[in-house]
Amino acid sequence: MREEKTIDLEHINPYLVVKRVMRTLWMPIVTVISVWLLIGACQNLLFRPKYRSGAMMVVTAKNGGSTINSLTTTSDMAKIFADVFQSDMLKNKVAAELGVSKLDGTVVTEAIPETNLFRVSYDADSPEAAFRTLNLIIKYHSEFSEDLFGAAVIEVIKSPNVPVEPINSFISSRRRMLFSIMGGVLVMGIIIFLAMIEDSVQTVSGAKDMIDGKLYSVIPYEKKKATRKKTSILISNSSASLPYVEVFKNLGAVIDHKMRRRRQKVILVSSSVENEGKSTVSSNLALALSERGRSVLLVDCDFRKPAVHKIFDMQNKIEQDLCKYLLDGAQGEYKVSKFGRLDLAISKNGSSNAVKLVHSDELKTFLERMRKNYDYIILDSAPIVIISDTEVIANISDFPLLVVRQGLVPAGVINSCIDSISGSEDRSVGYVLNYYRKFGSSKDAKHLAEHRSR
């Protein structure tokens, strides 16, 4: 078992990585939206936009006079007139007109070199304030400038404009979108990285390297047919695919050979957690062994949440409820329920006294009695992590078989479960890799073929 968390490409299943990404696709999408809104919120809280309204002015001779007769002279006068717009007297006049103590904005003037032109603009916190203030500045400037040069006047050749966009920017919309997308890509990268380094079993190679047990079969994912009634996929169903059926027949043959050679009869089938498919595996293994001509009894030992009766669709066909039979003292012969050649010892509703049943002498007596009547007894027990019942039942079984669902449970948890059911005799524990899906991995395809042909 590998203890260091390293990225081993043979342990990575691209299908599971893509599935993880698709399942968590909402996270990068939410990240993109969140970053966009966060930048917008920061912009609204921390950023004060400035709007500029501008106009173009020209210095000309008054009444067509010829006093201003050189470009150099008019250029110098333009600079002087530009300074007038910066005067405190003009600003105070405009502020009084606006009904404020002083102008909050900024007057900007720029004389154009070698010409009699200059620009004047006003920066304010809103487009309306910039436009209105600049118009008042132009309106009142003559009161302060006409005495400077009697022969010159200032004319407007380009009127003030209403600004549409701010002259400064916290961040452009393009960059805002870029940062938002980068955030989503970062989250996507983290998801992919975590999927690649997670400790769950993704491939056959990973299972062999990380799990402290013997791999007996790789069971492919089998899609249920769309029907109104929810039924499990049994190898006895005509809807089951040939590869799916062959895998269980092969598993039955391998276990039959192993158990007969060791003169063992009782097989414990469990899983680490729920939804790993243990009941379906135990049911199909029982069917596979019975098809080989062996007498098989499938016992539902998950006394809290029995499921075998649902798998075989026998809710109303139970001959005798196992829980009730054991609680009543296991008196008399137990009437098994029939499914073809397979015998079932099952319950419908379970019992609130599950702990008592697991530790009871009645259960041990019942199983010892059944050992004499059957070639194999398969015990479908509760998940190990959730309930400790399985550890007790493991002590009265001959061979523990753990169902491991691909990509669900960390390898460390699986190994702890294997340790708990191996027993003091340090017997070997087998496992099957269930719900196996892949694409594009030739090595996994090879391993899968090997298990099917054993």
N, C-alpha and C positions, 0 to 999 in steps of 0.2 A: 504493500500500500504506500502510495506517495504522500508525504506529509507536507511538502513545500507546495505553495500555490504558484505554479508556473503555467505558462501557456503552452500546451502541447497540442499541436494541430491535429493529431490523431484522436484527441479527446473532444474535439469540437465538431458539432453537427451543424452544418450551415442551415438546415431546415429549422432547427430549434432557435438559432440566432435570428433568422428572418421572422419566425413566429413571435419571438419576444419583442422584436421591433414593431411588428404590426399590432401586437397587443398593447404596447405602451406608446403607440404613435401619438396619442393625445398629449403626452408630456412635452415633446419638442414643439408641438403646435401651441400649447398653452404658454411655453417659454417664449416663443416668438411674439405672441400677443402681449405677454407680460412685459417684456423688454421694451416693446413699442410704447406701451402705456406708461411705463416707468420713466422713460426718457421724456415723454410728453409732460408728465407730472413735474419732473425736475425743471423742465423748461418753463412751466407756468409759475413755479415757486421761486426759482432762482434767477430767471432771465428777464430783463426788462428790454423790450424791443425799442429801437429808435427809428423814427420815420423822418425823412428829409424831403421838404418841399423846396424846389429851386427855381430861380429866374435868371435871365440873362439881361444885363444892362449895358448901355452904350453912352459914352460921353460925346456930345456934339456941341458945335458952336450955337450960341443963342441967336435966334432970329436970322439964321443963315449968315451970321457975321464971319469974319475971317481972322478973328483974334487967335483962334487955335489953328495954326498954320503948319504944324509939323507933327509927324507921327510920334516923335519922342515926347513932345509937350503933352499931347493927348494921352499918351501912355502914363506919364507921371500923374496927370490929373485923375486918371482912372484909379490909380492906387490911392490917391487922396480921398476920392469919393467913396472908395471901398472902406476906408477907415471910418468914414462917417457912420456907416451901418453898425460899426462896433461900439459907437459912443454910448455912454451911460444915459445921456439925456434922451436919445432916441428910444432906448430900451425902456426907460421910465415912462415915456409918453405912451408907448404901446401897452405897457403893463397896466397903466391907468385906464386905458380904453377897454382892456380886457377885464378890469375889475379885480386885478391881483396885485400883490405888493411888489413882485418882481417876476421877471420871466424865468421859468424853470428850464427852458430849452437853451440851445446854443446857436448864435448867429455865426455863420461861416461865410467869409468873403475871399475871393480869389481873383486878382487882377491877371488878365491874360497878357503875357509878355509881348512887347512889340505891337500892341493893338490898343485901341481906346475902349476895349470891352472888359467887363469883369462879371463874374458870377456872384450871386448872393443866395444863400440858402439858410434854412432854419431847421434845426433838429429838435423834435419833440417826441413825447411818449405816445402820441396818437396821430394818425394821418390828418384828422380834422384840425387838431391844435397846430400842427406844422403849417398847414395850408392857410389857416385863418391868420396866424401870427405874421407870416411872411407878407401877406397882402397888406396888413396894417403897417409893417415896417416900410414897405415901398410907398404906401400912401403918405406917411408922415416924414419921409426922409428929406423932402424938399425944404421943409421948414428949417432944417439944420445945415443944408448944403448950399443953398442958393447965394448965401453971402460970401462963400469961399472964393468962387470965381463967377463974377457977374456975367461973363460972356459965355459961360458954358452951362449946359443943362444935362440932366440924366434922363434917358428915355428907356422904356422897357421894350425889348425886342422879343423876349420870350416870357410869357406870363407864368406865374407860379403854377405848379402842377399839384394834383392830389396824389400823394404817394400811395402805392399799392402794396409794396413789400417793405419790410424793415431793412435798414442799411446794415445792421449787424445781425448775427445769427448765432444761436446757441449750438445748433447742429442742423445740418441740412436734412431735408426729407430723405434724400438718397442715402446719406450716411446713417440716418436713423433706421431705415429699412435694412441696411447692410449689417448694423450691429444686432438687430433683432434676429436676422437669419443666422448670424454667427452664433448667437445664444442657442438657437434651436439645433444647429449642427453640433455644438458642444455637448448638449444633453443627449443627442442621438449617439454621439461617439461614446459617451459614458455608458449608455444602455448596452451598446454592442460590446464594449470592453467587459462589463460585468457579466454579460451572457457568455463570454469566452472564458472567463476565469472562474465561473461558479463551480461549486464542488459537486454538482449533480452529475449523474451518469447520462452522457449524451450519445456515446458510441459504444460499439462492442469492444473495441480496443480499450476505451476508458473503463468499461465495466471490469475487464480482466485485470487491469492495472490497479484499480482503486478499491474493489470489493474483496473482502476476505472470505471468499467462498467459491464454490465451483459453479460455473455457468452451465446450466443444463439446456437452455433453449432461448432463442430469440423469437418472440411472438410478434408478428407484424401488426400494425394498426389495421383494424377491420372496420370499415364504415358501416354503420347500421342502416338498413333500408328504411326509407320513409314510410312509416305505417302509423295508424292512429293509436295502436297499442304499443306501449313501451316494453320491448322485450330485449333480453340480452342475446348475443350472438353465440349460438351453440353449434358445435360441429355436426349435430344431427339435423340442423336446419338446411333446407335446400338452398337458402339464400347465402349461406356461407361460402366464401371463395375457396377454390382448391388449395392455394398456398396456405391459407389459414388452417384448413382441415389437416393438411399434411404435417404442419408444424406440431400440432397436438398429437397426431398419430405417432410421429417420431419421438416426441417427449414421452408418450406412454410406453413406447417400446424400450427406450433407454431406462426409464424408472422400473419397468417390469423386470428387465434383465438384472438391474442392480438389486432390487428387493428380493428376487427369487434366489439370487446367488448368496445373499446374506441371510436368507430365511426371515425377512422382515415383512411386516404387514401394515403397520399404522403410519400413514403419511400426514404430517401437519402442514397445512398451507396457510400462510399468513402474509402480512405486509407491514411496512413501517407505519403508514398512515392510511387514512381512508382514500377512496377513489383511485387506487392503484390497480384494481381489477382482480383482486384475489379470489372473490367468489366465482367470477366467470372462469378463471384459470382452474380452480378446484373442480368446478362442474365439468368443464371440458376434459380435464385429465381423467376424471371418473368415467366419463363417456368413452374416452379413448381406451382405457383399460378394459372396460366392459365389452367393447367391440373386439378385443383380443381374446374373448372367451373367458375372461376372469370374472369371478363373482365379486362385486364391488358394492360397498355401502358408503354413501356420502353423508356425513354427519355435520349438521350446522351447529358449530360450537360457539358461534357469536350470539350468546344468549341475551345480549342487550339489544342488538339491532340485526336480527336474522334476515338474510337476504336470499338464501337458496330457493325458498318457495316462490319468490318473485321471478328468479331466473328461469325456473321451469314452468312458470305460470300455473302454480298449483295452490293458489290461495284458498280455493274452496274444495281441494281434492286431498287434503291431508288426512291420512288414516288415523293417526294418533299424534297429538302434540307432544314433542319431545320434552319441552320444559315442564309441562304438567305431569308427564309420566315420571320424570326424575324427582320432582317435588313431592309426588305422592308415594315415593319410596321405591320406585322402579319394581313394583310388584307385578308378577305375571310376565307373559311374553309380550314384547313390544311389537306393535303392528307397523311395519314399514310401509311407506308410500312408494308407489311404483312409477317409474318413467322408462318404459321399454324394458330392457334387461337390467337397468340400474335401480338399486334400492336406495331410498332416501329416509333419513331420520331427521325430521325438520320441525320447526316451530313457525307460527305465523306472527305472533305479537311479542315474543320474547318474554322476559321476566324481570321484575324489579329486584329479585333475589339472585342475580347473576353470579355474584361473588360466592354465595352459598353453593350454587350448582357446580361451579368450577372446582371448588375444593371438596365437594361431597364424595363420599364413598360410593354413592349410587352411580355417579358418572364412571368411576373406575370399574365398578362391577359390571355396568352395562357394556363398556368397551371390552373387558375381558371375555364376557359372554359372546360378544359379536366376533371376536378374534377366531373363535372356533367355527363360525358359520361362513366366513368370507375369506377370500384370498387377500383382499385389500380393504382397508378402512381409511377413508380420507376425511380428515378433520378440517373443516373450514372455520378458522378461529378469528377473533377480533384483532384489529390493528395493534401492533405491539406498543407504539409510542403513546397511544391514547389510553389503553387499558393494560393492566398487568396480568390479565387472565391467561394470555397466551403462554407466558413463561411457565405457568403451572401445568397447562395442557401439554406443553412441549416435553415435560418429564415423563408423560405416559405414552409418548409417540416414539416411533423408531427412526423416522427420517423427517427432519424439518426442511421445508421448501419455502423460500421467501420470494414473494412477487415484488419486483422492482419496476416501477413505471419510469420510462425514459424521461429524463430531464425534470423530475419532480422533487425528489428528496436528496439532500446532501449526502455524499458518500460516507461522511463521518457518522451520521445518524443511522445509516443502513448497517454499518459495521457494528455499531453499538447494539442494534437489534439482533444481529447475527450472534454476537457474544452472549446476549441474554437467553437465547433459545438453544445454544449449542450444548448446554448442560455441563455438569461436572466431569463427564467422561471425555470431554473435548472431542466430541464427534463432529464430523464434517457437516456443514450446512450448505445446501444447494440453493440456487436462485435462478429465476427466469427473468429476462429483460422484456418487459411488456409494453404494449402500445408503441412499438418501434417504428419510427418514420425517418426517412432520409431522402436526400437526392444528391447525386454527383459524387458519391464516395465509393470508389472501387474496392477499397479494403473492407469496408463494412459489408458491401455486397458479397464479397468472398467469405467473410465470417458467417454471414446469414446463410449462404449456400451450404457451408460446412455443417451447420447445425441442422439444416433440413435433411441432409443426406446421412446423418449418423444412424 
